[in-house]
Amino acid sequence: MDLGDWLGRRARLSPDRVALYDVQHGMRPVSYGAWNQAAIRTAALLRQLGLERGERVAVLAYNCVPFLDIWFACGKLGAIMQPLNWRLTEAELLALLADATPSIFVYGPEFAPMAAALRPHAPSVRHWVALDAAALAHPRDTPLNARESCDEPVIPAQLAWDDPWVICYTGGTTGIPKGAILTHGNITFNAVNTVASWGLDAHDTAILNTPLFHTGGLNVFTAPLVLTGGTSIVCRGFDADQIYDLLATGQVTIFFGVPTMFLALQQHPRWATADFSHLKLVISGGAPCPAPIFEAFWQRGVDFKTGYGLTEAGPNTFWLPPADVRRKPGAVGFPLFFVETRITNAQNAPCAPDEVGELWIRGPHVCKGYWGRPTETAQAITPEGWLRTGDLALYDAEGYYTIVGRLKDVIISGGENIYPAEVESVLAAHPAIAEVCLIAAPDAKWGEVPVAIAVPLPGQSLDPEDLIAFAATRLARYKLPRRVIVHPAPLPKTAAGKLDKQALMRMYV
């Protein structure tokens, strides 16, 4: 079956509906019919360059419409897209190229110098393709606009659900990231789960500004909106002013971001006057979201909620009904339509209600495994198909799930478990706090103790003792940070927008 021909199918059903707005070209509308034709020409060019089914296409570029053309062209051909994190160094990118051995390397104009530097050390790459003909890294590189002369028809490949479509790298902060193999079945069922459980439809429009090298950019809304015939507004990246401009048009109905993005929006001068009335869904993911961010949206009448996902599964996994957003603050809710979940203890036995354990997930949205890493795949996915997420969670007596934190981030102090997300949420409510992170420091008596790294709001001073006293009215004594370090700049982030705790550990422990 031609499972990868998403745009061909959608173009037959609704050719004239707007699929994309291209912000970089003055909000240029792109219909599904036009997008499908662009993807066909892109696929024809890639095939002309010798790309075979199952070969990899690496992409190093900021968000743009041609990036999306490449993704869906790979789907038509049965090729595998390898989106690359543009924040990585040359050495880190070379490690990923050695990992997936792509045959074609596509680069945006900003990364032509990087492409030139990578070229001598990437023997698997047969062809280098520039998204911008005016920014070739080498005279022999192929500009993407060469596709305009590719008029030959493309017959979509016959694929199985288990065939890979994307190698999406995990957002780890230590070692070489692992490439999660997202199959056509994984991406399809994530989209089905999302549309069926979140209530998306053809009238929905989302801002696409999370990086397309991350599963959030590809799969939170982008693929589900293609499935239902909705619209994505393609932005180069996150820009708070741009978001407020787009919200002011009244077109945006759904919005996804990570907590750092929502914090930036709330600290922006336009927050107080912004109109959120057109939004039916605002959801945070990627990292635990502090309670003050929720409360600020609720005060504006927005049913802001937290989601949960990971590269290896979806990423969409849970849904919290609107009626429960304020009644169950911080909960992620119930598993989506075709998702199974369980919480297990150290003996791999099911946990009781309100007992913290590791979250396991099973379903057709769970990845095939890690590219070229059978040992790590076997460690992460059980023979019965359960993905061991490494995340700590609990469910209450009513069946609502709440994510507590990462298994590896738990601070064990004097035998007591301290979950950083809980403490960070309390500290973030202090009126002088802009950002805060809890890390572990070794201690001769207690084994390890919590240490808070805090960033004050602009123009505010922060007294460490005052912050600890503030938290002492809300937290048990053993959870309180033993030290508060005032950090003078925004906290370091990973490529996925999460707090980079490893970087903070290197700085302060």
ChimeraX attribute file (.defattr): number of C-alpha atoms within 10 A of each C-alpha:
attribute: neighborCount
match mode: 1-to-1
recipient: residues
	/A:1	10
	/A:2	17
	/A:3	19
	/A:4	28
	/A:5	24
	/A:6	18
	/A:7	28
	/A:8	21
	/A:9	18
	/A:10	19
	/A:11	21
	/A:12	12
	/A:13	13
	/A:14	16
	/A:15	19
	/A:16	13
	/A:17	20
	/A:18	21
	/A:19	29
	/A:20	26
	/A:21	22
	/A:22	18
	/A:23	17
	/A:24	13
	/A:25	10
	/A:26	8
	/A:27	14
	/A:28	13
	/A:29	17
	/A:30	19
	/A:31	19
	/A:32	27
	/A:33	21
	/A:34	18
	/A:35	23
	/A:36	25
	/A:37	17
	/A:38	22
	/A:39	26
	/A:40	30
	/A:41	25
	/A:42	27
	/A:43	29
	/A:44	25
	/A:45	23
	/A:46	24
	/A:47	17
	/A:48	13
	/A:49	16
	/A:50	14
	/A:51	23
	/A:52	16
	/A:53	16
	/A:54	15
	/A:55	19
	/A:56	28
	/A:57	27
	/A:58	27
	/A:59	26
	/A:60	27
	/A:61	25
	/A:62	23
	/A:63	21
	/A:64	23
	/A:65	21
	/A:66	19
	/A:67	20
	/A:68	19
	/A:69	21
	/A:70	23
	/A:71	24
	/A:72	28
	/A:73	31
	/A:74	32
	/A:75	28
	/A:76	29
	/A:77	28
	/A:78	28
	/A:79	27
	/A:80	27
	/A:81	29
	/A:82	28
	/A:83	25
	/A:84	24
	/A:85	23
	/A:86	18
	/A:87	11
	/A:88	11
	/A:89	11
	/A:90	13
	/A:91	11
	/A:92	14
	/A:93	20
	/A:94	17
	/A:95	15
	/A:96	20
	/A:97	23
	/A:98	13
	/A:99	16
	/A:100	20
	/A:101	19
	/A:102	24
	/A:103	21
	/A:104	23
	/A:105	25
	/A:106	26
	/A:107	28
	/A:108	23
	/A:109	19
	/A:110	14
	/A:111	19
	/A:112	21
	/A:113	14
	/A:114	17
	/A:115	24
	/A:116	14
	/A:117	14
	/A:118	16
	/A:119	16
	/A:120	9
	/A:121	13
	/A:122	19
	/A:123	13
	/A:124	16
	/A:125	18
	/A:126	13
	/A:127	18
	/A:128	25
	/A:129	26
	/A:130	26
	/A:131	23
	/A:132	17
	/A:133	16
	/A:134	9
	/A:135	18
	/A:136	23
	/A:137	23
	/A:138	15
	/A:139	8
	/A:140	10
	/A:141	16
	/A:142	21
	/A:143	19
	/A:144	21
	/A:145	17
	/A:146	13
	/A:147	19
	/A:148	12
	/A:149	10
	/A:150	16
	/A:151	12
	/A:152	11
	/A:153	10
	/A:154	16
	/A:155	13
	/A:156	20
	/A:157	18
	/A:158	14
	/A:159	19
	/A:160	15
	/A:161	17
	/A:162	15
	/A:163	21
	/A:164	26
	/A:165	28
	/A:166	28
	/A:167	28
	/A:168	27
	/A:169	24
	/A:170	20
	/A:171	21
	/A:172	14
	/A:173	14
	/A:174	8
	/A:175	7
	/A:176	15
	/A:177	17
	/A:178	22
	/A:179	23
	/A:180	25
	/A:181	26
	/A:182	30
	/A:183	25
	/A:184	23
	/A:185	22
	/A:186	27
	/A:187	27
	/A:188	23
	/A:189	23
	/A:190	30
	/A:191	27
	/A:192	20
	/A:193	24
	/A:194	28
	/A:195	19
	/A:196	16
	/A:197	20
	/A:198	17
	/A:199	11
	/A:200	23
	/A:201	17
	/A:202	16
	/A:203	14
	/A:204	21
	/A:205	27
	/A:206	24
	/A:207	26
	/A:208	28
	/A:209	23
	/A:210	25
	/A:211	25
	/A:212	27
	/A:213	26
	/A:214	21
	/A:215	31
	/A:216	26
	/A:217	20
	/A:218	22
	/A:219	21
	/A:220	26
	/A:221	28
	/A:222	26
	/A:223	22
	/A:224	25
	/A:225	24
	/A:226	22
	/A:227	21
	/A:228	19
	/A:229	24
	/A:230	23
	/A:231	31
	/A:232	24
	/A:233	23
	/A:234	22
	/A:235	23
	/A:236	18
	/A:237	15
	/A:238	15
	/A:239	14
	/A:240	18
	/A:241	13
	/A:242	13
	/A:243	16
	/A:244	18
	/A:245	13
	/A:246	17
	/A:247	20
	/A:248	14
	/A:249	10
	/A:250	14
	/A:251	17
	/A:252	24
	/A:253	20
	/A:254	18
	/A:255	21
	/A:256	23
	/A:257	22
	/A:258	21
	/A:259	23
	/A:260	20
	/A:261	17
	/A:262	19
	/A:263	17
	/A:264	13
	/A:265	19
	/A:266	16
	/A:267	15
	/A:268	13
	/A:269	10
	/A:270	14
	/A:271	17
	/A:272	10
	/A:273	8
	/A:274	14
	/A:275	15
	/A:276	19
	/A:277	13
	/A:278	15
	/A:279	20
	/A:280	17
	/A:281	20
	/A:282	18
	/A:283	18
	/A:284	22
	/A:285	24
	/A:286	23
	/A:287	22
	/A:288	24
	/A:289	24
	/A:290	23
	/A:291	17
	/A:292	17
	/A:293	21
	/A:294	22
	/A:295	17
	/A:296	15
	/A:297	18
	/A:298	15
	/A:299	9
	/A:300	15
	/A:301	11
	/A:302	19
	/A:303	21
	/A:304	24
	/A:305	28
	/A:306	29
	/A:307	27
	/A:308	21
	/A:309	18
	/A:310	20
	/A:311	23
	/A:312	28
	/A:313	25
	/A:314	29
	/A:315	26
	/A:316	28
	/A:317	29
	/A:318	26
	/A:319	22
	/A:320	23
	/A:321	15
	/A:322	13
	/A:323	9
	/A:324	14
	/A:325	20
	/A:326	15
	/A:327	9
	/A:328	16
	/A:329	17
	/A:330	21
	/A:331	26
	/A:332	23
	/A:333	26
	/A:334	21
	/A:335	21
	/A:336	22
	/A:337	19
	/A:338	17
	/A:339	21
	/A:340	15
	/A:341	18
	/A:342	20
	/A:343	24
	/A:344	21
	/A:345	15
	/A:346	9
	/A:347	7
	/A:348	11
	/A:349	11
	/A:350	14
	/A:351	19
	/A:352	15
	/A:353	15
	/A:354	15
	/A:355	15
	/A:356	19
	/A:357	25
	/A:358	25
	/A:359	25
	/A:360	23
	/A:361	22
	/A:362	21
	/A:363	21
	/A:364	22
	/A:365	27
	/A:366	29
	/A:367	29
	/A:368	21
	/A:369	24
	/A:370	23
	/A:371	19
	/A:372	14
	/A:373	13
	/A:374	11
	/A:375	10
	/A:376	13
	/A:377	18
	/A:378	13
	/A:379	12
	/A:380	19
	/A:381	21
	/A:382	13
	/A:383	9
	/A:384	7
	/A:385	16
	/A:386	18
	/A:387	24
	/A:388	19
	/A:389	18
	/A:390	16
	/A:391	18
	/A:392	24
	/A:393	23
	/A:394	23
	/A:395	23
	/A:396	13
	/A:397	9
	/A:398	9
	/A:399	13
	/A:400	20
	/A:401	27
	/A:402	24
	/A:403	24
	/A:404	22
	/A:405	21
	/A:406	19
	/A:407	16
	/A:408	9
	/A:409	18
	/A:410	19
	/A:411	22
	/A:412	16
	/A:413	20
	/A:414	13
	/A:415	10
	/A:416	12
	/A:417	12
	/A:418	21
	/A:419	20
	/A:420	23
	/A:421	21
	/A:422	18
	/A:423	23
	/A:424	22
	/A:425	18
	/A:426	19
	/A:427	31
	/A:428	23
	/A:429	19
	/A:430	16
	/A:431	13
	/A:432	19
	/A:433	18
	/A:434	20
	/A:435	22
	/A:436	24
	/A:437	24
	/A:438	27
	/A:439	21
	/A:440	24
	/A:441	17
	/A:442	12
	/A:443	12
	/A:444	7
	/A:445	9
	/A:446	12
	/A:447	14
	/A:448	17
	/A:449	24
	/A:450	27
	/A:451	20
	/A:452	25
	/A:453	23
	/A:454	27
	/A:455	23
	/A:456	21
	/A:457	17
	/A:458	10
	/A:459	6
	/A:460	12
	/A:461	12
	/A:462	18
	/A:463	14
	/A:464	17
	/A:465	11
	/A:466	12
	/A:467	22
	/A:468	18
	/A:469	12
	/A:470	15
	/A:471	22
	/A:472	17
	/A:473	10
	/A:474	13
	/A:475	15
	/A:476	10
	/A:477	11
	/A:478	15
	/A:479	21
	/A:480	23
	/A:481	23
	/A:482	14
	/A:483	15
	/A:484	22
	/A:485	17
	/A:486	16
	/A:487	15
	/A:488	11
	/A:489	11
	/A:490	14
	/A:491	20
	/A:492	14
	/A:493	16
	/A:494	15
	/A:495	19
	/A:496	22
	/A:497	19
	/A:498	18
	/A:499	22
	/A:500	17
	/A:501	20
	/A:502	16
	/A:503	15
	/A:504	18
	/A:505	13
	/A:506	8
	/A:507	8
	/A:508	12
	/A:509	11
